[in-house]
Amino acid sequence: MNGRKPVYVTFGEKKIEQEFELLKEGKFQDKQLYAFVERAIKDMKNNPTCGIKVPKRLWPKLYIDKFGVTNLWKYDLPNGWRLIYTIKEDEVTILNVILEWFDHRKYERRFKY
């Protein structure tokens, strides 16, 4: 991936985007998480591959079935939170798609660690 293409960040589903927006209105921890995800979005716009590439053998079937992922990335947020995203690219743009974020316990459950 070259740095010349514009990079956009979106959400895998409208529901995920709505959950993100609701964090803004929530309790202190929610607002803090909103800021963490916002920073991750900014980092992804600067460098789409800023996360850690997840080996294919570890991909949850859900992401393949639901989103048709061909690559999977993990972005470590503060306080043990994880953000999962995939990158879609064409000749013109790079699109980072946020699939979900969760605390470490739910992350371990999703990835069967």
Backbone as XML, in Angstrom:
<?xml version="1.0"?>
<chain id="A" units="angstrom">
  <residue number="1" name="MET">
    <atom name="N" x="0.844" y="-1.193" z="0.000"/>
    <atom name="CA" x="0.000" y="0.000" z="0.000"/>
    <atom name="C" x="0.880" y="1.244" z="0.000"/>
  </residue>
  <residue number="2" name="ASN">
    <atom name="N" x="0.583" y="2.120" z="-0.910"/>
    <atom name="CA" x="1.412" y="3.330" z="-0.938"/>
    <atom name="C" x="0.721" y="4.459" z="-0.172"/>
  </residue>
  <residue number="3" name="GLY">
    <atom name="N" x="1.479" y="5.458" z="0.165"/>
    <atom name="CA" x="0.941" y="6.558" z="0.955"/>
    <atom name="C" x="0.256" y="7.630" z="0.127"/>
  </residue>
  <residue number="4" name="ARG">
    <atom name="N" x="0.180" y="7.447" z="-1.186"/>
    <atom name="CA" x="-0.382" y="8.502" z="-2.044"/>
    <atom name="C" x="-1.897" y="8.418" z="-2.185"/>
  </residue>
  <residue number="5" name="LYS">
    <atom name="N" x="-2.461" y="7.257" z="-1.972"/>
    <atom name="CA" x="-3.920" y="7.124" z="-2.097"/>
    <atom name="C" x="-4.596" y="7.713" z="-0.872"/>
  </residue>
  <residue number="6" name="PRO">
    <atom name="N" x="-5.764" y="8.338" z="-1.063"/>
    <atom name="CA" x="-6.497" y="8.804" z="0.118"/>
    <atom name="C" x="-6.984" y="7.616" z="0.947"/>
  </residue>
  <residue number="7" name="VAL">
    <atom name="N" x="-6.965" y="7.780" z="2.259"/>
    <atom name="CA" x="-7.374" y="6.724" z="3.175"/>
    <atom name="C" x="-8.647" y="7.172" z="3.892"/>
  </residue>
  <residue number="8" name="TYR">
    <atom name="N" x="-9.641" y="6.308" z="3.884"/>
    <atom name="CA" x="-10.899" y="6.575" z="4.573"/>
    <atom name="C" x="-11.107" y="5.505" z="5.632"/>
  </residue>
  <residue number="9" name="VAL">
    <atom name="N" x="-11.823" y="5.866" z="6.679"/>
    <atom name="CA" x="-12.164" y="4.906" z="7.725"/>
    <atom name="C" x="-13.675" y="4.886" z="7.865"/>
  </residue>
  <residue number="10" name="THR">
    <atom name="N" x="-14.233" y="3.681" z="7.900"/>
    <atom name="CA" x="-15.678" y="3.526" z="8.039"/>
    <atom name="C" x="-15.955" y="2.378" z="8.997"/>
  </residue>
  <residue number="11" name="PHE">
    <atom name="N" x="-17.210" y="2.081" z="9.198"/>
    <atom name="CA" x="-17.602" y="0.998" z="10.097"/>
    <atom name="C" x="-18.226" y="-0.123" z="9.287"/>
  </residue>
  <residue number="12" name="GLY">
    <atom name="N" x="-18.003" y="-1.362" z="9.719"/>
    <atom name="CA" x="-18.516" y="-2.527" z="9.009"/>
    <atom name="C" x="-20.024" y="-2.584" z="8.943"/>
  </residue>
  <residue number="13" name="GLU">
    <atom name="N" x="-20.683" y="-1.993" z="9.945"/>
    <atom name="CA" x="-22.144" y="-1.977" z="9.993"/>
    <atom name="C" x="-22.601" y="-0.659" z="10.600"/>
  </residue>
  <residue number="14" name="LYS">
    <atom name="N" x="-23.797" y="-0.249" z="10.239"/>
    <atom name="CA" x="-24.385" y="0.972" z="10.793"/>
    <atom name="C" x="-24.479" y="0.866" z="12.320"/>
  </residue>
  <residue number="15" name="LYS">
    <atom name="N" x="-24.813" y="-0.333" z="12.813"/>
    <atom name="CA" x="-24.958" y="-0.566" z="14.250"/>
    <atom name="C" x="-23.649" y="-0.236" z="14.995"/>
  </residue>
  <residue number="16" name="ILE">
    <atom name="N" x="-22.531" y="-0.601" z="14.418"/>
    <atom name="CA" x="-21.227" y="-0.346" z="15.038"/>
    <atom name="C" x="-20.960" y="1.156" z="15.084"/>
  </residue>
  <residue number="17" name="GLU">
    <atom name="N" x="-21.303" y="1.840" z="14.008"/>
    <atom name="CA" x="-21.136" y="3.296" z="13.971"/>
    <atom name="C" x="-22.024" y="3.961" z="15.030"/>
  </residue>
  <residue number="18" name="GLN">
    <atom name="N" x="-23.249" y="3.468" z="15.169"/>
    <atom name="CA" x="-24.170" y="4.027" z="16.173"/>
    <atom name="C" x="-23.650" y="3.790" z="17.585"/>
  </residue>
  <residue number="19" name="GLU">
    <atom name="N" x="-23.089" y="2.596" z="17.846"/>
    <atom name="CA" x="-22.506" y="2.303" z="19.152"/>
    <atom name="C" x="-21.354" y="3.261" z="19.444"/>
  </residue>
  <residue number="20" name="PHE">
    <atom name="N" x="-20.559" y="3.540" z="18.411"/>
    <atom name="CA" x="-19.439" y="4.477" z="18.558"/>
    <atom name="C" x="-19.959" y="5.864" z="18.943"/>
  </residue>
  <residue number="21" name="GLU">
    <atom name="N" x="-20.981" y="6.338" z="18.237"/>
    <atom name="CA" x="-21.542" y="7.661" z="18.523"/>
    <atom name="C" x="-22.155" y="7.721" z="19.926"/>
  </residue>
  <residue number="22" name="LEU">
    <atom name="N" x="-22.751" y="6.623" z="20.384"/>
    <atom name="CA" x="-23.355" y="6.591" z="21.721"/>
    <atom name="C" x="-22.313" y="6.717" z="22.829"/>
  </residue>
  <residue number="23" name="LEU">
    <atom name="N" x="-21.084" y="6.253" z="22.555"/>
    <atom name="CA" x="-20.021" y="6.358" z="23.568"/>
    <atom name="C" x="-19.800" y="7.804" z="23.988"/>
  </residue>
  <residue number="24" name="LYS">
    <atom name="N" x="-19.969" y="8.716" z="23.031"/>
    <atom name="CA" x="-19.759" y="10.148" z="23.279"/>
    <atom name="C" x="-20.669" y="10.659" z="24.397"/>
  </residue>
  <residue number="25" name="GLU">
    <atom name="N" x="-21.872" y="10.087" z="24.468"/>
    <atom name="CA" x="-22.883" y="10.558" z="25.419"/>
    <atom name="C" x="-22.827" y="9.807" z="26.749"/>
  </residue>
  <residue number="26" name="GLY">
    <atom name="N" x="-21.989" y="8.775" z="26.819"/>
    <atom name="CA" x="-22.018" y="7.872" z="27.967"/>
    <atom name="C" x="-21.274" y="8.360" z="29.197"/>
  </residue>
  <residue number="27" name="LYS">
    <atom name="N" x="-21.027" y="7.409" z="30.089"/>
    <atom name="CA" x="-20.299" y="7.675" z="31.320"/>
    <atom name="C" x="-18.832" y="7.974" z="30.994"/>
  </residue>
  <residue number="28" name="PHE">
    <atom name="N" x="-18.070" y="8.277" z="32.021"/>
    <atom name="CA" x="-16.659" y="8.630" z="31.838"/>
    <atom name="C" x="-15.908" y="7.574" z="31.010"/>
  </residue>
  <residue number="29" name="GLN">
    <atom name="N" x="-16.082" y="6.285" z="31.379"/>
    <atom name="CA" x="-15.365" y="5.219" z="30.657"/>
    <atom name="C" x="-15.765" y="5.172" z="29.186"/>
  </residue>
  <residue number="30" name="ASP">
    <atom name="N" x="-17.051" y="5.407" z="28.913"/>
    <atom name="CA" x="-17.525" y="5.419" z="27.525"/>
    <atom name="C" x="-16.875" y="6.559" z="26.747"/>
  </residue>
  <residue number="31" name="LYS">
    <atom name="N" x="-16.848" y="7.743" z="27.353"/>
    <atom name="CA" x="-16.237" y="8.898" z="26.690"/>
    <atom name="C" x="-14.753" y="8.664" z="26.453"/>
  </residue>
  <residue number="32" name="GLN">
    <atom name="N" x="-14.114" y="8.003" z="27.424"/>
    <atom name="CA" x="-12.694" y="7.681" z="27.293"/>
    <atom name="C" x="-12.494" y="6.710" z="26.117"/>
  </residue>
  <residue number="33" name="LEU">
    <atom name="N" x="-13.339" y="5.682" z="26.029"/>
    <atom name="CA" x="-13.260" y="4.712" z="24.941"/>
    <atom name="C" x="-13.510" y="5.397" z="23.600"/>
  </residue>
  <residue number="34" name="TYR">
    <atom name="N" x="-14.460" y="6.321" z="23.567"/>
    <atom name="CA" x="-14.732" y="7.094" z="22.353"/>
    <atom name="C" x="-13.443" y="7.800" z="21.893"/>
  </residue>
  <residue number="35" name="ALA">
    <atom name="N" x="-12.736" y="8.416" z="22.829"/>
    <atom name="CA" x="-11.487" y="9.126" z="22.510"/>
    <atom name="C" x="-10.426" y="8.146" z="22.006"/>
  </residue>
  <residue number="36" name="PHE">
    <atom name="N" x="-10.360" y="6.954" z="22.610"/>
    <atom name="CA" x="-9.386" y="5.944" z="22.170"/>
    <atom name="C" x="-9.677" y="5.521" z="20.729"/>
  </residue>
  <residue number="37" name="VAL">
    <atom name="N" x="-10.956" y="5.263" z="20.418"/>
    <atom name="CA" x="-11.338" y="4.828" z="19.067"/>
    <atom name="C" x="-11.102" y="5.967" z="18.078"/>
  </residue>
  <residue number="38" name="GLU">
    <atom name="N" x="-11.403" y="7.184" z="18.497"/>
    <atom name="CA" x="-11.160" y="8.349" z="17.644"/>
    <atom name="C" x="-9.672" y="8.464" z="17.288"/>
  </residue>
  <residue number="39" name="ARG">
    <atom name="N" x="-8.816" y="8.247" z="18.282"/>
    <atom name="CA" x="-7.375" y="8.289" z="18.029"/>
    <atom name="C" x="-6.955" y="7.169" z="17.069"/>
  </residue>
  <residue number="40" name="ALA">
    <atom name="N" x="-7.545" y="5.987" z="17.247"/>
    <atom name="CA" x="-7.249" y="4.867" z="16.346"/>
    <atom name="C" x="-7.633" y="5.228" z="14.910"/>
  </residue>
  <residue number="41" name="ILE">
    <atom name="N" x="-8.788" y="5.877" z="14.739"/>
    <atom name="CA" x="-9.243" y="6.283" z="13.403"/>
    <atom name="C" x="-8.239" y="7.253" z="12.782"/>
  </residue>
  <residue number="42" name="LYS">
    <atom name="N" x="-7.784" y="8.203" z="13.578"/>
    <atom name="CA" x="-6.789" y="9.165" z="13.091"/>
    <atom name="C" x="-5.487" y="8.451" z="12.692"/>
  </residue>
  <residue number="43" name="ASP">
    <atom name="N" x="-5.057" y="7.508" z="13.526"/>
    <atom name="CA" x="-3.841" y="6.741" z="13.211"/>
    <atom name="C" x="-4.012" y="5.946" z="11.922"/>
  </residue>
  <residue number="44" name="MET">
    <atom name="N" x="-5.199" y="5.327" z="11.740"/>
    <atom name="CA" x="-5.459" y="4.529" z="10.531"/>
    <atom name="C" x="-5.453" y="5.398" z="9.280"/>
  </residue>
  <residue number="45" name="LYS">
    <atom name="N" x="-5.950" y="6.629" z="9.407"/>
    <atom name="CA" x="-5.940" y="7.543" z="8.255"/>
    <atom name="C" x="-4.508" y="7.905" z="7.864"/>
  </residue>
  <residue number="46" name="ASN">
    <atom name="N" x="-3.637" y="8.027" z="8.866"/>
    <atom name="CA" x="-2.225" y="8.332" z="8.601"/>
    <atom name="C" x="-1.459" y="7.117" z="8.095"/>
  </residue>
  <residue number="47" name="ASN">
    <atom name="N" x="-1.811" y="5.933" z="8.604"/>
    <atom name="CA" x="-1.119" y="4.703" z="8.235"/>
    <atom name="C" x="-2.102" y="3.544" z="8.354"/>
  </residue>
  <residue number="48" name="PRO">
    <atom name="N" x="-2.689" y="3.120" z="7.218"/>
    <atom name="CA" x="-3.716" y="2.081" z="7.249"/>
    <atom name="C" x="-3.261" y="0.788" z="7.936"/>
  </residue>
  <residue number="49" name="THR">
    <atom name="N" x="-1.973" y="0.501" z="7.903"/>
    <atom name="CA" x="-1.464" y="-0.737" z="8.494"/>
    <atom name="C" x="-0.822" y="-0.491" z="9.861"/>
  </residue>
  <residue number="50" name="CYS">
    <atom name="N" x="-1.332" y="0.495" z="10.592"/>
    <atom name="CA" x="-0.743" y="0.836" z="11.894"/>
    <atom name="C" x="-1.006" y="-0.233" z="12.949"/>
  </residue>
  <residue number="51" name="GLY">
    <atom name="N" x="-1.978" y="-1.084" z="12.706"/>
    <atom name="CA" x="-2.292" y="-2.145" z="13.672"/>
    <atom name="C" x="-1.355" y="-3.327" z="13.508"/>
  </residue>
  <residue number="52" name="ILE">
    <atom name="N" x="-1.716" y="-4.416" z="14.139"/>
    <atom name="CA" x="-0.952" y="-5.660" z="14.066"/>
    <atom name="C" x="-1.734" y="-6.615" z="13.178"/>
  </residue>
  <residue number="53" name="LYS">
    <atom name="N" x="-1.088" y="-7.134" z="12.144"/>
    <atom name="CA" x="-1.775" y="-8.054" z="11.229"/>
    <atom name="C" x="-2.051" y="-9.373" z="11.947"/>
  </residue>
  <residue number="54" name="VAL">
    <atom name="N" x="-3.303" y="-9.812" z="11.855"/>
    <atom name="CA" x="-3.705" y="-11.063" z="12.501"/>
    <atom name="C" x="-3.484" y="-12.200" z="11.506"/>
  </residue>
  <residue number="55" name="PRO">
    <atom name="N" x="-2.724" y="-13.248" z="11.897"/>
    <atom name="CA" x="-2.521" y="-14.387" z="10.985"/>
    <atom name="C" x="-3.851" y="-15.037" z="10.603"/>
  </residue>
  <residue number="56" name="LYS">
    <atom name="N" x="-3.950" y="-15.443" z="9.355"/>
    <atom name="CA" x="-5.216" y="-15.972" z="8.817"/>
    <atom name="C" x="-5.768" y="-17.129" z="9.650"/>
  </residue>
  <residue number="57" name="ARG">
    <atom name="N" x="-4.905" y="-17.971" z="10.172"/>
    <atom name="CA" x="-5.363" y="-19.133" z="10.950"/>
    <atom name="C" x="-6.101" y="-18.723" z="12.225"/>
  </residue>
  <residue number="58" name="LEU">
    <atom name="N" x="-5.946" y="-17.474" z="12.647"/>
    <atom name="CA" x="-6.595" y="-16.990" z="13.871"/>
    <atom name="C" x="-7.890" y="-16.216" z="13.601"/>
  </residue>
  <residue number="59" name="TRP">
    <atom name="N" x="-8.224" y="-16.004" z="12.320"/>
    <atom name="CA" x="-9.416" y="-15.214" z="11.996"/>
    <atom name="C" x="-10.684" y="-15.920" z="12.474"/>
  </residue>
  <residue number="60" name="PRO">
    <atom name="N" x="-11.520" y="-15.227" z="13.223"/>
    <atom name="CA" x="-12.821" y="-15.809" z="13.569"/>
    <atom name="C" x="-13.673" y="-15.972" z="12.306"/>
  </residue>
  <residue number="61" name="LYS">
    <atom name="N" x="-14.350" y="-17.105" z="12.216"/>
    <atom name="CA" x="-15.197" y="-17.408" z="11.060"/>
    <atom name="C" x="-16.248" y="-16.306" z="10.838"/>
  </residue>
  <residue number="62" name="LEU">
    <atom name="N" x="-16.719" y="-15.719" z="11.929"/>
    <atom name="CA" x="-17.718" y="-14.651" z="11.859"/>
    <atom name="C" x="-17.280" y="-13.534" z="10.906"/>
  </residue>
  <residue number="63" name="TYR">
    <atom name="N" x="-16.021" y="-13.120" z="10.978"/>
    <atom name="CA" x="-15.538" y="-12.016" z="10.140"/>
    <atom name="C" x="-15.494" y="-12.412" z="8.664"/>
  </residue>
  <residue number="64" name="ILE">
    <atom name="N" x="-15.184" y="-13.656" z="8.398"/>
    <atom name="CA" x="-15.126" y="-14.131" z="7.009"/>
    <atom name="C" x="-16.551" y="-14.207" z="6.455"/>
  </residue>
  <residue number="65" name="ASP">
    <atom name="N" x="-17.460" y="-14.790" z="7.232"/>
    <atom name="CA" x="-18.849" y="-14.961" z="6.785"/>
    <atom name="C" x="-19.589" y="-13.628" z="6.670"/>
  </residue>
  <residue number="66" name="LYS">
    <atom name="N" x="-19.454" y="-12.791" z="7.683"/>
    <atom name="CA" x="-20.245" y="-11.570" z="7.761"/>
    <atom name="C" x="-19.689" y="-10.428" z="6.916"/>
  </residue>
  <residue number="67" name="PHE">
    <atom name="N" x="-18.361" y="-10.297" z="6.880"/>
    <atom name="CA" x="-17.745" y="-9.153" z="6.209"/>
    <atom name="C" x="-16.888" y="-9.535" z="4.996"/>
  </residue>
  <residue number="68" name="GLY">
    <atom name="N" x="-16.689" y="-10.837" z="4.771"/>
    <atom name="CA" x="-15.877" y="-11.288" z="3.643"/>
    <atom name="C" x="-14.432" y="-10.788" z="3.708"/>
  </residue>
  <residue number="69" name="VAL">
    <atom name="N" x="-13.855" y="-10.773" z="4.911"/>
    <atom name="CA" x="-12.508" y="-10.210" z="5.060"/>
    <atom name="C" x="-11.465" y="-11.013" z="4.289"/>
  </residue>
  <residue number="70" name="THR">
    <atom name="N" x="-10.482" y="-10.290" z="3.751"/>
    <atom name="CA" x="-9.330" y="-10.911" z="3.093"/>
    <atom name="C" x="-8.051" y="-10.560" z="3.847"/>
  </residue>
  <residue number="71" name="ASN">
    <atom name="N" x="-8.194" y="-9.734" z="4.886"/>
    <atom name="CA" x="-7.096" y="-9.407" z="5.785"/>
    <atom name="C" x="-7.730" y="-8.944" z="7.089"/>
  </residue>
  <residue number="72" name="LEU">
    <atom name="N" x="-6.987" y="-9.054" z="8.170"/>
    <atom name="CA" x="-7.546" y="-8.682" z="9.472"/>
    <atom name="C" x="-6.450" y="-8.051" z="10.316"/>
  </residue>
  <residue number="73" name="TRP">
    <atom name="N" x="-6.811" y="-6.958" z="10.965"/>
    <atom name="CA" x="-5.852" y="-6.190" z="11.763"/>
    <atom name="C" x="-6.403" y="-5.934" z="13.148"/>
  </residue>
  <residue number="74" name="LYS">
    <atom name="N" x="-5.506" y="-5.878" z="14.118"/>
    <atom name="CA" x="-5.869" y="-5.580" z="15.502"/>
    <atom name="C" x="-5.128" y="-4.315" z="15.904"/>
  </residue>
  <residue number="75" name="TYR">
    <atom name="N" x="-5.853" y="-3.381" z="16.478"/>
    <atom name="CA" x="-5.266" y="-2.146" z="16.989"/>
    <atom name="C" x="-5.451" y="-2.174" z="18.496"/>
  </residue>
  <residue number="76" name="ASP">
    <atom name="N" x="-4.356" y="-2.128" z="19.237"/>
    <atom name="CA" x="-4.437" y="-2.146" z="20.696"/>
    <atom name="C" x="-4.786" y="-0.759" z="21.217"/>
  </residue>
  <residue number="77" name="LEU">
    <atom name="N" x="-5.923" y="-0.689" z="21.887"/>
    <atom name="CA" x="-6.354" y="0.538" z="22.542"/>
    <atom name="C" x="-5.871" y="0.498" z="23.997"/>
  </residue>
  <residue number="78" name="PRO">
    <atom name="N" x="-5.825" y="1.637" z="24.672"/>
    <atom name="CA" x="-5.438" y="1.622" z="26.093"/>
    <atom name="C" x="-6.404" y="0.790" z="26.946"/>
  </residue>
  <residue number="79" name="ASN">
    <atom name="N" x="-5.972" y="0.464" z="28.131"/>
    <atom name="CA" x="-6.778" y="-0.263" z="29.132"/>
    <atom name="C" x="-7.216" y="-1.651" z="28.657"/>
  </residue>
  <residue number="80" name="GLY">
    <atom name="N" x="-6.426" y="-2.283" z="27.804"/>
    <atom name="CA" x="-6.721" y="-3.654" z="27.380"/>
    <atom name="C" x="-7.812" y="-3.792" z="26.335"/>
  </residue>
  <residue number="81" name="TRP">
    <atom name="N" x="-8.305" y="-2.688" z="25.776"/>
    <atom name="CA" x="-9.321" y="-2.758" z="24.728"/>
    <atom name="C" x="-8.644" y="-3.073" z="23.400"/>
  </residue>
  <residue number="82" name="ARG">
    <atom name="N" x="-9.382" y="-3.710" z="22.502"/>
    <atom name="CA" x="-8.887" y="-4.049" z="21.170"/>
    <atom name="C" x="-9.880" y="-3.570" z="20.127"/>
  </residue>
  <residue number="83" name="LEU">
    <atom name="N" x="-9.349" y="-3.076" z="19.016"/>
    <atom name="CA" x="-10.188" y="-2.674" z="17.887"/>
    <atom name="C" x="-9.787" y="-3.570" z="16.716"/>
  </residue>
  <residue number="84" name="ILE">
    <atom name="N" x="-10.763" y="-4.156" z="16.040"/>
    <atom name="CA" x="-10.508" y="-5.068" z="14.929"/>
    <atom name="C" x="-10.965" y="-4.398" z="13.639"/>
  </residue>
  <residue number="85" name="TYR">
    <atom name="N" x="-10.086" y="-4.441" z="12.629"/>
    <atom name="CA" x="-10.456" y="-3.821" z="11.351"/>
    <atom name="C" x="-9.881" y="-4.600" z="10.182"/>
  </residue>
  <residue number="86" name="THR">
    <atom name="N" x="-10.403" y="-4.304" z="9.015"/>
    <atom name="CA" x="-9.899" y="-4.888" z="7.775"/>
    <atom name="C" x="-9.636" y="-3.740" z="6.805"/>
  </residue>
  <residue number="87" name="ILE">
    <atom name="N" x="-8.825" y="-4.013" z="5.812"/>
    <atom name="CA" x="-8.473" y="-2.982" z="4.828"/>
    <atom name="C" x="-8.958" y="-3.426" z="3.454"/>
  </residue>
  <residue number="88" name="LYS">
    <atom name="N" x="-9.711" y="-2.538" z="2.812"/>
    <atom name="CA" x="-10.147" y="-2.772" z="1.425"/>
    <atom name="C" x="-9.459" y="-1.709" z="0.582"/>
  </residue>
  <residue number="89" name="GLU">
    <atom name="N" x="-8.944" y="-2.138" z="-0.552"/>
    <atom name="CA" x="-8.188" y="-1.201" z="-1.386"/>
    <atom name="C" x="-8.550" y="-1.415" z="-2.850"/>
  </residue>
  <residue number="90" name="ASP">
    <atom name="N" x="-8.646" y="-0.297" z="-3.586"/>
    <atom name="CA" x="-8.793" y="-0.383" z="-5.037"/>
    <atom name="C" x="-7.750" y="0.531" z="-5.669"/>
  </residue>
  <residue number="91" name="GLU">
    <atom name="N" x="-7.892" y="0.808" z="-6.925"/>
    <atom name="CA" x="-6.891" y="1.625" z="-7.630"/>
    <atom name="C" x="-6.852" y="3.055" z="-7.088"/>
  </residue>
  <residue number="92" name="VAL">
    <atom name="N" x="-7.953" y="3.508" z="-6.508"/>
    <atom name="CA" x="-8.097" y="4.919" z="-6.165"/>
    <atom name="C" x="-7.957" y="5.200" z="-4.663"/>
  </residue>
  <residue number="93" name="THR">
    <atom name="N" x="-8.532" y="4.331" z="-3.831"/>
    <atom name="CA" x="-8.578" y="4.626" z="-2.395"/>
    <atom name="C" x="-8.228" y="3.417" z="-1.532"/>
  </residue>
  <residue number="94" name="ILE">
    <atom name="N" x="-7.967" y="3.714" z="-0.270"/>
    <atom name="CA" x="-7.789" y="2.696" z="0.757"/>
    <atom name="C" x="-8.901" y="2.931" z="1.776"/>
  </residue>
  <residue number="95" name="LEU">
    <atom name="N" x="-9.601" y="1.867" z="2.127"/>
    <atom name="CA" x="-10.712" y="1.973" z="3.068"/>
    <atom name="C" x="-10.453" y="1.042" z="4.248"/>
  </residue>
  <residue number="96" name="ASN">
    <atom name="N" x="-10.283" y="1.623" z="5.429"/>
    <atom name="CA" x="-10.169" y="0.824" z="6.646"/>
    <atom name="C" x="-11.575" y="0.661" z="7.211"/>
  </residue>
  <residue number="97" name="VAL">
    <atom name="N" x="-11.972" y="-0.577" z="7.468"/>
    <atom name="CA" x="-13.321" y="-0.874" z="7.932"/>
    <atom name="C" x="-13.240" y="-1.423" z="9.357"/>
  </residue>
  <residue number="98" name="ILE">
    <atom name="N" x="-13.778" y="-0.660" z="10.309"/>
    <atom name="CA" x="-13.796" y="-1.100" z="11.707"/>
    <atom name="C" x="-14.900" y="-2.134" z="11.862"/>
  </residue>
  <residue number="99" name="LEU">
    <atom name="N" x="-14.529" y="-3.324" z="12.330"/>
    <atom name="CA" x="-15.499" y="-4.406" z="12.491"/>
    <atom name="C" x="-16.087" y="-4.418" z="13.901"/>
  </residue>
  <residue number="100" name="GLU">
    <atom name="N" x="-15.232" y="-4.210" z="14.901"/>
    <atom name="CA" x="-15.721" y="-4.122" z="16.272"/>
    <atom name="C" x="-14.572" y="-3.761" z="17.200"/>
  </residue>
  <residue number="101" name="TRP">
    <atom name="N" x="-14.925" y="-3.452" z="18.441"/>
    <atom name="CA" x="-13.941" y="-3.259" z="19.487"/>
    <atom name="C" x="-14.509" y="-3.885" z="20.744"/>
  </residue>
  <residue number="102" name="PHE">
    <atom name="N" x="-13.627" y="-4.317" z="21.608"/>
    <atom name="CA" x="-14.077" y="-4.961" z="22.840"/>
    <atom name="C" x="-12.958" y="-4.992" z="23.854"/>
  </residue>
  <residue number="103" name="ASP">
    <atom name="N" x="-13.342" y="-5.332" z="25.105"/>
    <atom name="CA" x="-12.334" y="-5.446" z="26.149"/>
    <atom name="C" x="-11.555" y="-6.751" z="25.942"/>
  </residue>
  <residue number="104" name="HIS">
    <atom name="N" x="-10.514" y="-6.908" z="26.716"/>
    <atom name="CA" x="-9.613" y="-8.042" z="26.497"/>
    <atom name="C" x="-10.306" y="-9.386" z="26.682"/>
  </residue>
  <residue number="105" name="ARG">
    <atom name="N" x="-11.208" y="-9.486" z="27.645"/>
    <atom name="CA" x="-11.899" y="-10.756" z="27.894"/>
    <atom name="C" x="-12.742" y="-11.168" z="26.685"/>
  </residue>
  <residue number="106" name="LYS">
    <atom name="N" x="-13.514" y="-10.222" z="26.142"/>
    <atom name="CA" x="-14.345" y="-10.530" z="24.964"/>
    <atom name="C" x="-13.467" y="-10.800" z="23.740"/>
  </residue>
  <residue number="107" name="TYR">
    <atom name="N" x="-12.344" y="-10.086" z="23.656"/>
    <atom name="CA" x="-11.395" y="-10.314" z="22.565"/>
    <atom name="C" x="-10.884" y="-11.751" z="22.618"/>
  </residue>
  <residue number="108" name="GLU">
    <atom name="N" x="-10.477" y="-12.196" z="23.811"/>
    <atom name="CA" x="-9.971" y="-13.567" z="23.951"/>
    <atom name="C" x="-11.041" y="-14.594" z="23.591"/>
  </residue>
  <residue number="109" name="ARG">
    <atom name="N" x="-12.289" y="-14.292" z="23.966"/>
    <atom name="CA" x="-13.390" y="-15.201" z="23.647"/>
    <atom name="C" x="-13.609" y="-15.265" z="22.123"/>
  </residue>
  <residue number="110" name="ARG">
    <atom name="N" x="-13.619" y="-14.083" z="21.470"/>
    <atom name="CA" x="-13.860" y="-14.033" z="20.024"/>
    <atom name="C" x="-12.746" y="-14.776" z="19.263"/>
  </residue>
  <residue number="111" name="PHE">
    <atom name="N" x="-11.505" y="-14.614" z="19.730"/>
    <atom name="CA" x="-10.374" y="-15.222" z="19.022"/>
    <atom name="C" x="-9.983" y="-16.583" z="19.601"/>
  </residue>
  <residue number="112" name="LYS">
    <atom name="N" x="-10.777" y="-17.064" z="20.575"/>
    <atom name="CA" x="-10.597" y="-18.400" z="21.184"/>
    <atom name="C" x="-9.187" y="-18.597" z="21.752"/>
  </residue>
  <residue number="113" name="TYR">
    <atom name="N" x="-8.697" y="-17.602" z="22.480"/>
    <atom name="CA" x="-7.387" y="-17.734" z="23.131"/>
    <atom name="C" x="-7.559" y="-18.443" z="24.457"/>
  </residue>
</chain>
